[in-house]
Amino acid sequence: MSDDAERLLAGLTCRIAAQDADGRWAIGNWFSDPLMRPGRLNAGGEDRYKKQLQGYGHRWTFQWNGFPYVEDVAASLTASPVGVSGAVAHDAVDHFEIRLGDATLRLDGQRGLPQQESGVTR
């Protein structure tokens, strides 16, 4: 695993309970929305626990069902001041990519509702 990929993956675990002070995004320990936003991800089913991380070297993919919204995860890794220094989010329409140096972390999760303001630039 490259050093930059290690920083991004460590960023996922370090922000497991992170929440934006302005209430734009939250991770909620990967199972609930502390912001209590309305939407499909608040209905708890067993599929919300499916998560998979795979990759090698500097390219990694994280896939999950349910909460948190993919925009929230991207914001937690890139928003000032809590984000990983130097990390940048790229919205690729069907997923997000977080880039840091030579590393890319692809985030494949469910999108928030259209009116959601996550703080991530599209």
FIKOL-835361 format. One record per residue (C-alpha): residue number from 1; chain; z, x, y. Coordinates in Angstrom, 3 decimals. Last residue first. Example, Ala and Ser with C-alpha at 12.3 -4.5 7.8 and 13.67 -1.06 7.14 Angstrom:
+-----+----+----------+----------+----------+
:   i : ch :       c3 :       c1 :       c2 :
+-----+----+----------+----------+----------+
:   2 :  A :    7.140 :   13.670 :   -1.060 :
:   1 :  A :    7.800 :   12.300 :   -4.500 :
+-----+----+----------+----------+----------+
//
This chain:
+-----+----+----------+----------+----------+
:   i : ch :       c3 :       c1 :       c2 :
+-----+----+----------+----------+----------+
: 122 :  A :   -7.693 :  -19.705 :   18.967 :
: 121 :  A :   -4.690 :  -18.257 :   20.750 :
: 120 :  A :   -1.414 :  -18.545 :   18.868 :
: 119 :  A :    1.439 :  -20.156 :   20.862 :
: 118 :  A :    1.862 :  -22.857 :   18.261 :
: 117 :  A :    1.000 :  -25.944 :   20.309 :
: 116 :  A :    0.532 :  -28.760 :   17.814 :
: 115 :  A :   -1.818 :  -31.522 :   18.991 :
: 114 :  A :   -4.194 :  -30.923 :   16.077 :
: 113 :  A :   -1.441 :  -31.243 :   13.429 :
: 112 :  A :   -0.499 :  -28.006 :   11.780 :
: 111 :  A :   -2.814 :  -26.201 :    9.421 :
: 110 :  A :   -2.013 :  -25.605 :    5.778 :
: 109 :  A :   -1.780 :  -22.091 :    4.432 :
: 108 :  A :   -4.075 :  -19.164 :    3.686 :
: 107 :  A :   -2.899 :  -16.154 :    5.693 :
: 106 :  A :   -5.020 :  -13.013 :    5.301 :
: 105 :  A :   -3.108 :   -9.820 :    6.044 :
: 104 :  A :   -5.390 :   -7.058 :    7.272 :
: 103 :  A :   -4.384 :   -3.410 :    7.541 :
: 102 :  A :   -6.210 :   -0.506 :    9.217 :
: 101 :  A :   -4.151 :   -0.735 :   12.424 :
: 100 :  A :   -2.449 :   -4.112 :   12.355 :
:  99 :  A :   -4.511 :   -7.222 :   11.784 :
:  98 :  A :   -3.278 :  -10.712 :   11.053 :
:  97 :  A :   -6.014 :  -12.913 :    9.682 :
:  96 :  A :   -5.793 :  -16.696 :    9.849 :
:  95 :  A :   -7.501 :  -19.112 :    7.474 :
:  94 :  A :  -10.272 :  -21.754 :    7.309 :
:  93 :  A :  -11.197 :  -21.412 :   11.011 :
:  92 :  A :  -11.109 :  -17.566 :   11.134 :
:  91 :  A :   -8.289 :  -17.525 :   13.708 :
:  90 :  A :   -7.535 :  -13.861 :   14.445 :
:  89 :  A :   -3.957 :  -12.783 :   15.025 :
:  88 :  A :   -3.062 :   -9.315 :   16.405 :
:  87 :  A :   -0.267 :   -6.975 :   15.314 :
:  86 :  A :    0.550 :   -4.076 :   17.677 :
:  85 :  A :    4.341 :   -4.495 :   17.539 :
:  84 :  A :    5.247 :   -6.946 :   14.780 :
:  83 :  A :    6.228 :  -10.158 :   16.512 :
:  82 :  A :    9.611 :  -11.189 :   17.950 :
:  81 :  A :    9.013 :  -10.321 :   21.637 :
:  80 :  A :    6.256 :  -11.441 :   21.984 :
:  79 :  A :    4.292 :  -13.457 :   19.461 :
:  78 :  A :    2.334 :  -11.640 :   16.718 :
:  77 :  A :    4.035 :  -12.033 :   13.327 :
:  76 :  A :    5.889 :  -15.259 :   14.118 :
:  75 :  A :    2.740 :  -16.644 :   15.740 :
:  74 :  A :    0.656 :  -16.106 :   12.590 :
:  73 :  A :    3.358 :  -17.762 :   10.477 :
:  72 :  A :    3.521 :  -20.730 :   12.845 :
:  71 :  A :   -0.269 :  -21.113 :   12.893 :
:  70 :  A :   -0.267 :  -21.242 :    9.066 :
:  69 :  A :    2.118 :  -24.199 :    9.176 :
:  68 :  A :    5.346 :  -23.520 :    7.345 :
:  67 :  A :    5.553 :  -25.634 :    5.226 :
:  66 :  A :    3.458 :  -26.928 :    2.393 :
:  65 :  A :    1.262 :  -24.960 :    0.051 :
:  64 :  A :    1.005 :  -21.184 :    0.048 :
:  63 :  A :   -1.459 :  -18.290 :    0.016 :
:  62 :  A :   -0.812 :  -14.694 :    1.158 :
:  61 :  A :   -3.730 :  -12.277 :    1.021 :
:  60 :  A :   -3.542 :   -8.492 :    1.371 :
:  59 :  A :   -5.994 :   -5.778 :    2.403 :
:  58 :  A :   -4.678 :   -2.269 :    3.346 :
:  57 :  A :   -4.023 :   -0.864 :   -0.105 :
:  56 :  A :   -4.029 :   -3.671 :   -2.646 :
:  55 :  A :   -3.743 :   -7.407 :   -2.557 :
:  54 :  A :   -1.938 :  -10.456 :   -3.798 :
:  53 :  A :    0.788 :  -12.764 :   -2.546 :
:  52 :  A :    1.099 :  -16.255 :   -4.001 :
:  51 :  A :    3.222 :  -19.245 :   -3.006 :
:  50 :  A :    3.665 :  -22.659 :   -4.595 :
:  49 :  A :    6.939 :  -24.215 :   -3.415 :
:  48 :  A :    5.353 :  -27.061 :   -1.426 :
:  47 :  A :    3.774 :  -28.276 :   -4.659 :
:  46 :  A :    7.164 :  -29.675 :   -5.736 :
:  45 :  A :    6.941 :  -32.384 :   -3.097 :
:  44 :  A :    8.825 :  -32.713 :    0.148 :
:  43 :  A :    7.292 :  -34.845 :    2.879 :
:  42 :  A :    7.657 :  -32.697 :    6.012 :
:  41 :  A :    4.247 :  -31.092 :    5.541 :
:  40 :  A :    2.280 :  -34.268 :    6.290 :
:  39 :  A :    3.290 :  -34.567 :    9.881 :
:  38 :  A :    5.887 :  -35.237 :   12.530 :
:  37 :  A :    7.572 :  -32.177 :   14.029 :
:  36 :  A :   11.227 :  -31.757 :   13.015 :
:  35 :  A :   11.572 :  -28.424 :   14.881 :
:  34 :  A :   13.592 :  -27.009 :   11.964 :
:  33 :  A :   10.532 :  -27.602 :    9.768 :
:  32 :  A :   11.352 :  -27.187 :    6.091 :
:  31 :  A :   10.525 :  -25.032 :    3.062 :
:  30 :  A :    9.459 :  -21.500 :    4.026 :
:  29 :  A :   12.885 :  -20.470 :    5.411 :
:  28 :  A :   12.177 :  -22.704 :    8.430 :
:  27 :  A :    9.254 :  -20.701 :    9.853 :
:  26 :  A :    9.269 :  -22.090 :   13.388 :
:  25 :  A :    6.726 :  -22.569 :   16.166 :
:  24 :  A :    6.385 :  -23.903 :   19.744 :
:  23 :  A :   10.093 :  -24.644 :   20.293 :
:  22 :  A :   10.497 :  -22.508 :   23.437 :
:  21 :  A :   12.931 :  -20.119 :   21.694 :
:  20 :  A :   10.406 :  -19.675 :   18.887 :
:  19 :  A :   12.042 :  -19.868 :   15.467 :
:  18 :  A :   12.513 :  -17.187 :   12.832 :
:  17 :  A :   14.139 :  -18.042 :    9.477 :
:  16 :  A :   11.860 :  -16.036 :    7.180 :
:  15 :  A :   10.988 :  -13.578 :    9.962 :
:  14 :  A :   12.113 :  -10.394 :    8.207 :
:  13 :  A :   10.352 :  -11.471 :    5.020 :
:  12 :  A :    6.925 :  -11.888 :    6.593 :
:  11 :  A :    7.319 :   -8.809 :    8.790 :
:  10 :  A :    7.915 :   -6.681 :    5.707 :
:   9 :  A :    4.422 :   -7.702 :    4.622 :
:   8 :  A :    2.982 :   -6.682 :    7.990 :
:   7 :  A :    4.844 :   -3.342 :    8.072 :
:   6 :  A :    3.795 :   -2.538 :    4.489 :
:   5 :  A :    0.178 :   -3.311 :    5.372 :
:   4 :  A :    0.396 :   -0.834 :    8.263 :
:   3 :  A :    1.865 :    1.866 :    5.997 :
:   2 :  A :   -0.896 :    1.368 :    3.408 :
:   1 :  A :    0.000 :    0.000 :    0.000 :
+-----+----+----------+----------+----------+
//
